[in-house]
C-alpha cells in the first residue's frame, strides 16, 4: 500500500514527445561566394566607368570654358583693331593733314611734292 500511496502523490503530466537532437538548419544564402565576388567586381567596374565618364565630362567642360574665354578675347581684339583702323583712316584724310601742315606753317610747293603710290 505504501507503494500505491506514493504513486498517487505524484501528479501525472501529459507525455511530451521528445524530438531527437536536431542539428541547426543552415539557411542557404541567395548568392554563393563566387557570385558575390563576381557581382562585386562588376559593380566596381561599373562605378569606375561612371567615374571616368564624369572625369572626361569635367575635362571637356573646362576646355570648352577656356575656348570661350579665348574666343571672347579674340572678339575684343578684332573690335579694337577695327576701331583703330577706323581711327587711322579718319586721321589720315587729306583735309586733316593739310590743316595740320598749315597750322605748323608749311606751304604747298608743287615742285617738292612727290607722289607715292598708295595701298
DAZITA-V365864 format. One record per helix or strand of 2 or more residues. SS is the DSSP state (hx for helix, st for strand). FROM is the first residue (numbers start at 1). LEN is the number of residues. If there is no record, write none. Layout:
((SS | FROM | LEN) (SS | FROM | LEN))
This chain:
((hx | 2 | 8) (hx | 33 | 59) (hx | 94 | 10) (hx | 110 | 3))
